Amino acid sequence: MASIITPSSTSLLHSHTPTTRHVTNQFRSSLLPELSIRSSILKFSNPLSRNAIGRSRSRGFRCSVVDSSVLPSALLFDCDGVLVDTEKDGHRVSFNDTFNEKELGVTWDVDLYGELLKIGGGKERMTAYFNETGWPANAPKGEQERKDFIASLHKRKTELFMVLIEKKLLPLRPGVAKLIDQAFAKGVKVAVCSTSNEKAVSAIVSFLLGPERAAKIQIFAGDVVPRKKPDPAIYNLAATTLGVEPSRCVVVEDSGIGLAAAKAAGMTCIVTKSGYTADEDFKNADAVFDCIGDPPEERFDLDFCTNLLQKQYV
């Protein structure tokens, strides 16, 4: 099994009732000023420049000179959107199925869920939504009771999500296994750092990467830290636990809040854009691609990661 760091059939609801539609639109409007991310795609000029954008689907970067003395000490991967593009057809579906089971009269459509993803953590996401739009009629009234209610919803949502993963209905993104294998071959530590529930992250790592890889990957997930991304706490914890310097870590993220967390921790960060994050502003990233990629459509590899670190030690 993966080493986990922890504290001591699917249906979509495609339509809102008029009331739900009104509340949903109201919530969208209230979030936009605070949560919108600018659509700003930067032009790349040098393959190793910060903010470099990945080339076209059939082309990638090749690094001809690599100093192995500055290999990353660790590769740290986000989970959702990086290992697997889980959000639209995985987590969102599982949230909606949970809401339906509990007869809450709530459906998160594709666009609304994209906005909600700016809030790190599923329990935090539901709480923010209900605080803004109003709590369901069958939800408890007290503060602690509502926390327990949210926790129970999230537990059921995780169970439904894990069924999807165990059935392998959501595939790994291109290049993920390749890059992890390259890291293992060079003695580079690998970890997954996610705001998602640790059981869900562990299922993804175990079922989709396989038990042999999973045994070598450390997982930092869920409520293992008190503050979630964009706070750097989870990346700080990973560096401390793995015994590595943050400046020698390379993070692979897919979102603005993940990028902010990695950079706040003093780490190099490569972004592989996902379905929900394609238009986010990644100007602070060290490199941006549409995916990691497998040959012959490989976008980058461990040598590229090493070259990004090498720039810092020239």
C-alpha positions in Angstrom: 0.0 0.0 0.0 1.0 3.6 -0.4 2.3 5.2 2.8 -0.5 7.5 3.9 0.0 10.6 6.1 -3.2 11.1 8.0 -4.3 12.9 11.3 -4.2 10.8 14.7 -23.9 3.1 -10.4 -23.8 6.8 -11.1 -26.5 9.3 -12.3 -26.3 13.0 -13.1 -29.0 15.5 -12.3 -29.0 17.8 -15.3 -31.8 20.2 -14.4 -32.5 22.6 -11.6 -35.9 23.4 -10.2 -36.7 27.1 -10.7 -35.8 27.8 -7.1 -32.5 25.9 -7.3 -31.7 27.6 -10.6 -32.2 31.0 -9.0 -30.1 30.2 -6.0 -27.4 28.7 -8.2 -27.2 31.8 -10.3 -27.2 34.0 -7.2 -24.3 31.9 -5.8 -22.3 32.2 -9.1 -22.7 36.0 -9.1 -21.6 36.3 -5.5 -18.5 34.2 -6.2 -17.3 35.8 -9.4 -15.7 39.0 -8.0 -13.7 36.9 -5.4 -13.0 33.7 -7.2 -12.7 34.5 -10.9 -9.3 33.8 -12.5 -8.1 35.7 -15.4 -7.8 34.0 -18.8 -4.2 34.9 -19.6 -2.1 32.6 -21.7 1.5 33.5 -22.0 3.7 33.0 -25.1 6.8 31.0 -24.6 10.1 32.1 -25.9 12.7 29.8 -24.2 12.0 26.2 -23.3 13.6 26.8 -19.9 12.1 30.2 -19.1 9.7 30.6 -16.3 6.1 30.8 -17.5 7.1 28.6 -20.5 4.0 27.2 -22.3 4.1 23.6 -23.6 4.3 23.2 -27.3 1.7 21.7 -29.5 0.3 18.2 -28.9 2.9 16.5 -31.1 5.9 18.3 -29.7 7.6 18.7 -26.4 10.8 20.0 -24.8 14.1 18.1 -25.1 16.8 19.1 -22.6 20.2 18.3 -24.1 22.4 19.2 -21.1 21.4 18.0 -17.7 23.4 18.2 -14.5 22.5 15.1 -12.5 23.8 16.8 -9.3 20.7 18.9 -9.2 18.2 16.2 -9.7 15.0 17.0 -7.7 15.0 15.6 -4.2 11.3 15.0 -4.6 8.5 15.1 -7.1 5.2 16.2 -5.5 2.0 15.6 -7.4 -1.4 17.1 -6.8 -4.0 14.4 -7.3 -7.3 15.6 -8.8 -6.7 17.1 -12.3 -3.0 16.0 -12.3 -2.9 12.2 -11.8 -6.5 11.8 -13.1 -8.9 14.4 -14.5 -11.5 13.5 -11.8 -13.4 16.7 -11.2 -16.2 16.9 -13.8 -17.1 13.2 -14.2 -15.9 11.9 -10.8 -16.1 14.2 -7.8 -19.0 16.4 -9.2 -21.0 13.3 -10.1 -20.4 11.8 -6.6 -21.5 15.0 -4.9 -24.7 15.2 -7.0 -25.5 11.5 -6.3 -25.0 12.2 -2.6 -27.3 15.2 -2.7 -29.9 13.2 -4.5 -29.7 10.3 -2.0 -30.3 12.8 0.8 -33.1 14.6 -1.0 -31.4 18.0 -0.6 -32.8 19.5 -3.8 -29.3 20.5 -4.9 -27.5 19.8 -8.2 -24.0 21.2 -9.1 -23.9 21.6 -12.9 -20.6 21.7 -14.8 -20.1 25.5 -14.8 -21.1 26.0 -11.1 -18.7 23.2 -10.0 -15.9 24.9 -11.9 -16.4 28.0 -9.8 -16.7 26.0 -6.6 -13.3 24.4 -7.3 -11.7 27.7 -6.4 -12.5 26.6 -2.8 -10.1 24.0 -1.6 -11.6 20.9 0.0 -14.9 19.2 -0.5 -16.3 19.8 3.0 -15.3 23.5 2.7 -16.9 23.7 -0.7 -20.2 22.4 0.5 -20.2 24.6 3.6 -19.4 27.7 1.5 -22.2 26.9 -0.9 -24.8 26.3 1.7 -23.8 29.4 3.7 -24.2 31.5 0.6 -27.4 29.9 -0.9 -29.1 28.7 2.2 -29.0 25.4 4.0 -31.4 22.6 2.9 -34.6 22.3 4.8 -33.6 18.9 6.2 -30.2 20.1 7.4 -29.6 20.7 11.2 -29.6 24.2 12.6 -26.7 24.1 15.1 -23.2 24.9 14.1 -21.7 21.6 15.3 -24.6 19.6 14.0 -24.0 21.2 10.6 -20.3 20.3 10.7 -21.3 16.7 11.4 -23.9 16.9 8.6 -21.3 18.1 6.1 -18.9 15.4 7.3 -21.5 12.7 6.7 -22.3 14.0 3.2 -18.6 14.0 2.4 -18.1 10.5 3.7 -20.9 9.2 1.5 -19.6 11.2 -1.5 -16.1 9.6 -1.0 -17.7 6.1 -0.9 -19.4 6.8 -4.2 -16.3 8.3 -5.8 -14.2 5.3 -4.7 -16.6 3.0 -6.6 -15.7 4.9 -9.8 -12.0 4.6 -9.1 -12.1 0.9 -8.2 -14.0 0.2 -11.5 -11.2 2.2 -13.3 -13.8 4.3 -15.0 -11.4 7.3 -14.8 -8.0 6.8 -16.4 -4.6 8.2 -15.5 -3.6 11.3 -17.4 -0.9 10.8 -20.1 2.6 10.6 -18.9 1.9 10.3 -15.2 3.2 6.7 -14.8 6.2 7.4 -17.0 7.4 10.4 -15.0 6.9 8.6 -11.7 8.9 5.6 -13.0 11.7 8.0 -14.2 11.8 9.5 -10.7 12.0 6.1 -9.0 14.8 5.0 -11.4 16.9 8.0 -10.3 16.2 7.7 -6.6 13.9 10.7 -6.5 11.3 10.6 -3.8 7.6 10.8 -5.0 4.6 12.0 -3.0 1.0 13.0 -3.6 -0.2 16.2 -1.9 -4.0 16.8 -2.1 -6.8 18.5 -0.4 -9.0 15.5 -1.2 -10.0 12.8 1.3 -7.0 10.5 1.9 -9.1 7.4 1.2 -10.0 8.7 -2.2 -6.4 9.7 -3.0 -5.1 6.3 -1.8 -7.6 4.6 -4.0 -6.4 6.5 -7.0 -2.8 5.8 -6.3 -3.4 2.1 -5.5 -5.8 1.2 -8.2 -4.6 3.3 -11.1 -0.8 3.4 -10.5 -0.7 -0.2 -9.1 0.5 -1.6 -5.8 4.2 -1.7 -6.7 4.3 2.1 -7.3 1.9 2.8 -4.5 4.2 1.2 -2.0 6.9 3.8 -2.8 4.6 6.9 -2.8 3.8 8.8 0.3 0.4 10.5 0.5 -0.4 13.7 2.3 -4.1 14.4 2.0 -7.4 15.6 3.5 -7.3 17.1 7.0 -3.7 16.2 7.6 -3.1 20.0 7.7 -5.5 22.6 9.2 -5.3 24.9 6.2 -5.8 23.8 2.7 -4.4 25.1 -0.6 -3.7 27.9 -1.5 -2.0 27.8 1.9 1.4 26.1 1.6 0.9 23.9 4.7 0.6 20.6 2.9 3.8 21.2 0.8 5.7 22.3 3.9 4.6 19.1 5.7 5.7 17.0 2.7 9.1 18.5 2.6 9.6 18.2 6.3 8.4 14.6 6.4 10.4 13.5 3.4 13.5 15.3 4.8 14.1 17.4 1.7 14.7 21.1 1.0 11.7 22.8 -0.5 14.0 24.4 -3.1 14.9 20.9 -4.4 11.2 19.9 -4.9 9.4 20.0 -8.2 5.6 20.1 -7.9 3.1 19.2 -10.6 -0.2 21.1 -10.2 -3.2 21.9 -12.4 -4.9 24.8 -10.6 -4.2 28.4 -9.5 -4.7 27.6 -5.9 -2.3 24.6 -6.1 0.3 26.7 -7.9 0.0 29.4 -5.2 0.5 26.8 -2.5 3.6 25.3 -4.1 5.2 28.7 -4.8 4.5 29.9 -1.2 6.3 26.8 0.0 9.4 27.9 -2.1 9.1 25.1 -4.6 9.4 24.8 -8.4 6.0 24.2 -10.0 5.0 22.9 -13.4 1.4 23.2 -14.3 -0.4 20.6 -16.4 -3.7 22.2 -17.2 -6.9 20.2 -16.7 -10.5 20.5 -18.0 -11.5 23.0 -15.4 -8.3 25.0 -15.3 -7.4 25.6 -18.9 -8.2 29.4 -18.7 -6.6 30.1 -15.3 -3.7 32.5 -14.9 -0.5 30.6 -14.4 2.0 33.4 -14.9 3.9 32.4 -11.8 4.4 28.9 -12.9 7.9 27.7 -13.9 6.3 25.9 -16.9 2.9 25.2 -18.2 1.7 22.3 -20.4 -1.5 20.6 -21.4 -0.3 17.3 -19.9 2.9 15.4 -19.1 2.5 13.2 -22.1 3.8 9.8 -23.2 6.1 9.3 -26.3 5.7 10.1 -29.1 3.6 13.0 -27.8 5.7 13.6 -24.6 5.6 17.2 -23.3 8.3 16.9 -20.6 10.2 14.4 -18.6 12.5 14.1 -15.5 15.3 15.8 -17.4 13.2 18.8 -18.0 12.3 19.0 -14.2 16.1 18.8 -13.5 16.8 21.6 -15.9 14.3 23.8 -14.1 16.2 23.3 -10.8 19.5 23.6 -12.6 18.7 27.2 -13.5 18.5 28.0 -9.8 22.0 26.8 -9.1 23.8 28.3 -12.0 
